[in-house]
Amino acid sequence: MSMLGRWVAREPVRVYVYTVVTAILAVLVTYGVVDETALPVVLAAVSAVVAVPAVEVARSKVSPVGDQSTGG
């Protein structure tokens, strides 16, 4: 399986969200609502917004481990 195929299998919701957002932005650029030069900035902002909850979910599934070298 390709690297892209493995990523789609692991992150189906994120792939779906990115696909929908990209399609919506393409329509907005077509109708002139979003300037095509601003598109990379908008995509980066959307990616950041989508990434933050993913990081928080990952953090909620692990527990901190004390530093064994200091006895903590």
Backbone torsions as a table, in degrees:
resi	resn	phi	psi	omega
1	MET	NA	140.7	-178.9
2	SER	-71.8	164.8	178.3
3	MET	-61.2	-40.7	178.4
4	LEU	-64.0	-41.0	178.4
5	GLY	-63.0	-39.9	177.8
6	ARG	-65.9	-39.8	179.9
7	TRP	-64.9	-41.7	178.8
8	VAL	-63.5	-38.6	179.5
9	ALA	-67.7	-34.9	-178.9
10	ARG	-81.8	-32.7	-172.5
11	GLU	-124.7	56.2	-174.5
12	PRO	-64.2	-35.7	-179.2
13	VAL	-68.8	-44.3	-179.6
14	ARG	-63.2	-41.7	177.5
15	VAL	-61.5	-42.1	178.8
16	TYR	-63.1	-45.4	-179.0
17	VAL	-62.7	-46.9	179.4
18	TYR	-60.9	-39.9	179.7
19	THR	-63.9	-45.5	-179.8
20	VAL	-65.8	-44.1	-179.7
21	VAL	-63.4	-42.0	179.2
22	THR	-63.4	-41.0	178.3
23	ALA	-64.7	-43.5	178.7
24	ILE	-62.8	-43.0	179.3
25	LEU	-65.2	-35.4	177.3
26	ALA	-62.5	-40.7	177.8
27	VAL	-66.6	-42.1	179.6
28	LEU	-63.8	-36.8	176.5
29	VAL	-68.0	-41.0	-180.0
30	THR	-60.3	-40.5	-179.0
31	TYR	-87.2	0.6	176.0
32	GLY	81.3	12.0	178.5
33	VAL	-74.0	-38.7	177.7
34	VAL	-116.5	131.3	178.0
35	ASP	-72.7	141.4	-176.4
36	GLU	-65.2	-23.6	177.2
37	THR	-76.3	-20.8	178.5
38	ALA	-89.0	-8.9	-175.5
39	LEU	-57.5	-46.1	178.9
40	PRO	-60.3	-35.8	179.2
41	VAL	-67.7	-42.2	179.4
42	VAL	-65.5	-43.3	178.1
43	LEU	-62.7	-39.6	178.0
44	ALA	-64.3	-40.6	178.5
45	ALA	-64.5	-43.8	178.5
46	VAL	-63.7	-41.1	178.3
47	SER	-61.4	-40.1	178.3
48	ALA	-65.3	-41.6	179.4
49	VAL	-65.1	-38.2	179.2
50	VAL	-73.1	-32.5	-176.1
51	ALA	-73.8	-33.5	-176.3
52	VAL	-60.2	-49.3	177.3
53	PRO	-62.5	-33.0	179.0
54	ALA	-64.5	-40.3	178.1
55	VAL	-65.9	-42.3	179.6
56	GLU	-64.7	-38.2	176.7
57	VAL	-64.0	-43.5	179.0
58	ALA	-62.7	-42.3	178.8
59	ARG	-65.4	-31.6	-178.5
60	SER	-72.3	-15.6	-177.2
61	LYS	-95.7	-0.3	179.5
62	VAL	-122.2	157.3	176.1
63	SER	-117.2	143.6	-178.7
64	PRO	-67.1	147.4	178.0
65	VAL	-118.8	130.8	179.8
66	GLY	-68.6	155.4	177.6
67	ASP	-71.6	113.7	-175.8
68	GLN	-69.9	-23.7	-178.8
69	SER	-72.5	-24.8	-179.4
70	THR	-104.8	-0.3	179.5
71	GLY	80.3	14.8	-176.7
72	GLY	-90.2	NA	NA
